[in-house]
């Protein structure tokens, strides 16, 4: 098998983080359903997008905290969301960002979840946003303005991953040390 690079270094290399200056790693990659678009996020807060399988890359976001997840809507390659963790730098910055034009213009979707460093993002039925946080799973049917905690019986523990199963209308959350939780979303 032969491998070929499809990008230059998408991170900034060692960054200006006041605590850890040796970061510069891709932390999340999200291919779109169109077969051409790929988004990447880095631990130095950069988001990169290619619409031609790596021939060219744009820089829709820089200077944000560590990118924990990039997600592209499978049905719409222009709908992109990213989550960020400022935990490493101790900053209280917004942690959820979104775009409906492929990242050319971003919007802060953090709303009322600013105190919960988000880790994962997923879109579900009706374009509801779901994020895993250090305090469980939050949902926003308002596009990021208001966030509510989900899941009776789910402990307020860090959620490391979430997946939305559209066919069964359920959210599955994997937590740090406490197991898996399933929630029917309607």
N, C-alpha and C positions, 0 to 999 in steps of 0.2 A: 504494500500500500504506500502510495506517495502522498505526502501532505504538502500543501502550499499555503503560505501566508496570504490572507486577504485584507490585511490592514497594516499600517505602521503602528508604532506604540500609541495606543489610544489613551493612555494615562499621561500624566504630566511628569512621570518618573518620580524621584524623591520630591515630596511636596513641602509646603511651608507649615505643616501642622506643628504647633508648638510643643507637642509631647513626642510624637513619633514622626521623624523626618524621612524615614526610609520607605514610605509607602509608594505605590504606583502599580497597582494590580487590578485587573478586571475582576469585578466581584459578581456581576450578573450579566447574562446574555439572553436576549429575547428575540427569537425569530417571529416574524409576522406570517399570517396565513397566505400572503400573496406570493411567497416563494422568492422574493427579491429583497425585502426589507429586514434588516437586523438592527437591533438597538443594543448598546453595551453601556454598562455603568462601571465606575471605578471607585476604589477606596480613597481617592483624592478628590471626589466630588464632581467628576466629569461625566457627561452623558454624550455618547456618540451615536450617529445614525447613518446607515448606508441604505440606499434604495436600489442599488445595482450589484448586490452580492459582494461588496467590498471594493469595487473599482474606485469609488470616491466616498469620503466620509464627511459629514457635517458635525459641527460642535454646538448643539442647541443649548447646552448648559455647562457652566463651569462655576467654581467657587461655592458650591453647595457642600454640605457635609457628606460623609461616606455614603455611597450609594449601596443600599442593602438589597434592593430588588428593582429590576426594570420589567415591566409587563406591557405587552402590546395586545390590544384587542384582536382576537383571531379573525373577526369578521371585518375589522376596519384598521388597516395599518397606520392610519393617521391618529388613532386614539392610543396614546402612550401615557403610562403613569409610572412614577418612580417613588420609592420610599428611601429615606435617609436617616442615618443615626448620627447624632452629634454627641453621643455619649463619650467617645474618645477625647473630644476637645472640651467637654463640659459646657457646651453651648445650648441655649434654649431656643434654637431656630426651628422653623417650620420643617416638618418631616415628610409631608406628602405633597407631591407636585404632579400636575397632569397637563396634557396638551391634546387638543383635537385636530391639530394640523401637523402631526408628525414631529413635534418638538420645536417647531419654529417659534411658537409663542407659548410660554408656560404659565401656569396658574397655580398659586398656592391653594392646595386642597386640605390643609391641615385643620381648618375650622376649630372646633372645640376639642380636638385631640392633642393639642400642643404639649401637654404634660406627659404624654405617653410616647416614647420613642418607638416609632413603627418599624417593623422588621419585614413584613411581607404584604403585598397588595394583590387583590384578585377581583375581577369583575364578575358579577353574577347576573341573575335574572333581572331584567328591567334596568340594566346598567347601574345597579346598586354597587357601591364600592365597599369592599371589605378589607380590613387590615389586621394583621397580627401585631400585637404590641407587647411591651413588657408587662402589661396588665390584662392580657386576654385578647379577645377578638372584638373589634368595633365594626359597626356598619354605618354607612351614610347613604340613605335614599335621596338626600338633597344635593348630591354631587360634591360633597366635601364641606359644606357649610356647618352641618351639625352631625356629630358622631354619637352613637349610643352603644353601650356594651351589650354583647350578645351572650346567650347561653346560661340558662339556669343550671346550677350544679357544676359549672366550670370554674375552677379556682382562678384567682387573679395571679397567674404565673406567666412567665415569658412564653410566647408562642413563636416557635422556630419556623413553622411552615404552615400554610393553609392552601387548600385546593377546593375549587368549586366544581361540583358535578352537576352540570346543567340538566342532564337527563333525569336525574333523581331529585333535583332541587335540594341539594344538601351541601353543606360546608363541612369539611373535615379539617380539624386543627391538630397539629402535633405540638405538644408542649415540652418545655424543658424539664425533664425528669418526672412528669406527672401522667404521661400517656397520651392517647388520642381521644379526641372528642368529636362527635358528629352532631350537627344541628340541621334540622329541616328548615329551609328558608321560605317555604310557601309554595 
